[in-house]
Amino acid sequence: MKCLKSIKTKEIIRVSDEKAYNVSSEWKFIPKSEWKAQFRKATPQVEEVAVEEPTIAEKQLKKKKSK
């Protein structure tokens, strides 16, 4: 089996070796990983939330004030 990509339409197909060698010049060979990528789900984007923490110096001042 070979993976082919259309130069004009960007369509990706997987065909037998015999059919792959008989296709027109519109198609080019691509790696199987590119063919598989079209079926994978997109990875979820993780948002980072900035949490403000007091610095060590601020923590020490807070302890001194509470005593």
Phi and psi restraints in degrees (value plus and minus 20) as a CYANA .aco file:
   2 LYS   PHI    -147.1  -107.1
   2 LYS   PSI     130.4   170.4
   3 CYS   PHI    -125.0   -85.0
   3 CYS   PSI     112.6   152.6
   4 LEU   PHI    -147.3  -107.3
   4 LEU   PSI     128.4   168.4
   5 LYS   PHI    -148.2  -108.2
   5 LYS   PSI     111.2   151.2
   6 SER   PHI     -93.5   -53.5
   6 SER   PSI     112.1   152.1
   7 ILE   PHI     -90.4   -50.4
   7 ILE   PSI     -54.9   -14.9
   8 LYS   PHI    -100.9   -60.9
   8 LYS   PSI     -69.3   -29.3
   9 THR   PHI    -121.3   -81.3
   9 THR   PSI     -28.5    11.5
  10 LYS   PHI      45.1    85.1
  10 LYS   PSI      -3.0    37.0
  11 GLU   PHI     -94.0   -54.0
  11 GLU   PSI     119.1   159.1
  12 ILE   PHI    -132.1   -92.1
  12 ILE   PSI     108.6   148.6
  13 ILE   PHI    -150.7  -110.7
  13 ILE   PSI     140.8   180.8
  14 ARG   PHI    -144.3  -104.3
  14 ARG   PSI     100.2   140.2
  15 VAL   PHI    -151.5  -111.5
  15 VAL   PSI     148.6   188.6
  16 SER   PHI     -88.6   -48.6
  16 SER   PSI     142.4   182.4
  17 ASP   PHI     -78.1   -38.1
  17 ASP   PSI     -62.2   -22.2
  18 GLU   PHI     -82.0   -42.0
  18 GLU   PSI     -66.5   -26.5
  19 LYS   PHI     -87.1   -47.1
  19 LYS   PSI     -55.9   -15.9
  20 ALA   PHI     -83.1   -43.1
  20 ALA   PSI     -59.0   -19.0
  21 TYR   PHI     -98.3   -58.3
  21 TYR   PSI     -30.8     9.2
  22 ASN   PHI    -126.2   -86.2
  22 ASN   PSI     -10.3    29.7
  23 VAL   PHI    -101.8   -61.8
  23 VAL   PSI     145.3   185.3
  24 SER   PHI     -94.4   -54.4
  24 SER   PSI     156.6   196.6
  25 SER   PHI     -95.5   -55.5
  25 SER   PSI     -23.2    16.8
  26 GLU   PHI     -88.7   -48.7
  26 GLU   PSI     -43.7    -3.7
  27 TRP   PHI    -121.8   -81.8
  27 TRP   PSI     124.8   164.8
  28 LYS   PHI    -149.2  -109.2
  28 LYS   PSI     132.9   172.9
  29 PHE   PHI     -95.7   -55.7
  29 PHE   PSI     121.1   161.1
  30 ILE   PHI    -153.8  -113.8
  30 ILE   PSI     141.2   181.2
  31 PRO   PHI     -91.1   -51.1
  31 PRO   PSI     133.4   173.4
  32 LYS   PHI     -82.3   -42.3
  32 LYS   PSI     -51.1   -11.1
  33 SER   PHI     -81.1   -41.1
  33 SER   PSI     -53.9   -13.9
  34 GLU   PHI     -89.3   -49.3
  34 GLU   PSI     -56.9   -16.9
  35 TRP   PHI     -86.1   -46.1
  35 TRP   PSI     -62.7   -22.7
  36 LYS   PHI     -85.9   -45.9
  36 LYS   PSI     -52.7   -12.7
  37 ALA   PHI     -81.0   -41.0
  37 ALA   PSI     -48.3    -8.3
  38 GLN   PHI     -91.8   -51.8
  38 GLN   PSI     -35.7     4.3
  39 PHE   PHI    -121.1   -81.1
  39 PHE   PSI     -30.9     9.1
  40 ARG   PHI     -97.7   -57.7
  40 ARG   PSI     129.0   169.0
  41 LYS   PHI     -97.8   -57.8
  41 LYS   PSI     129.1   169.1
  42 ALA   PHI     -87.8   -47.8
  42 ALA   PSI     122.4   162.4
  43 THR   PHI     -92.6   -52.6
  43 THR   PSI     116.9   156.9
  44 PRO   PHI     -88.2   -48.2
  44 PRO   PSI     120.7   160.7
  45 GLN   PHI    -105.1   -65.1
  45 GLN   PSI     109.0   149.0
  46 VAL   PHI    -120.2   -80.2
  46 VAL   PSI     105.0   145.0
  47 GLU   PHI    -111.3   -71.3
  47 GLU   PSI     115.5   155.5
  48 GLU   PHI    -118.0   -78.0
  48 GLU   PSI     107.6   147.6
  49 VAL   PHI    -121.8   -81.8
  49 VAL   PSI     105.4   145.4
  50 ALA   PHI     -99.4   -59.4
  50 ALA   PSI     102.9   142.9
  51 VAL   PHI    -130.4   -90.4
  51 VAL   PSI     102.1   142.1
  52 GLU   PHI    -103.9   -63.9
  52 GLU   PSI     100.8   140.8
  53 GLU   PHI    -131.4   -91.4
  53 GLU   PSI     122.9   162.9
  54 PRO   PHI     -86.6   -46.6
  54 PRO   PSI     125.3   165.3
  55 THR   PHI     -91.9   -51.9
  55 THR   PSI     150.0   190.0
  56 ILE   PHI     -81.2   -41.2
  56 ILE   PSI     -60.4   -20.4
  57 ALA   PHI     -82.9   -42.9
  57 ALA   PSI     -60.7   -20.7
  58 GLU   PHI     -86.0   -46.0
  58 GLU   PSI     -58.4   -18.4
  59 LYS   PHI     -83.9   -43.9
  59 LYS   PSI     -61.9   -21.9
  60 GLN   PHI     -84.5   -44.5
  60 GLN   PSI     -60.7   -20.7
  61 LEU   PHI     -84.0   -44.0
  61 LEU   PSI     -59.5   -19.5
  62 LYS   PHI     -83.2   -43.2
  62 LYS   PSI     -61.4   -21.4
  63 LYS   PHI     -85.2   -45.2
  63 LYS   PSI     -61.2   -21.2
  64 LYS   PHI     -85.6   -45.6
  64 LYS   PSI     -58.3   -18.3
  65 LYS   PHI     -89.9   -49.9
  65 LYS   PSI     -52.7   -12.7
  66 SER   PHI     -97.3   -57.3
  66 SER   PSI     -35.8     4.2
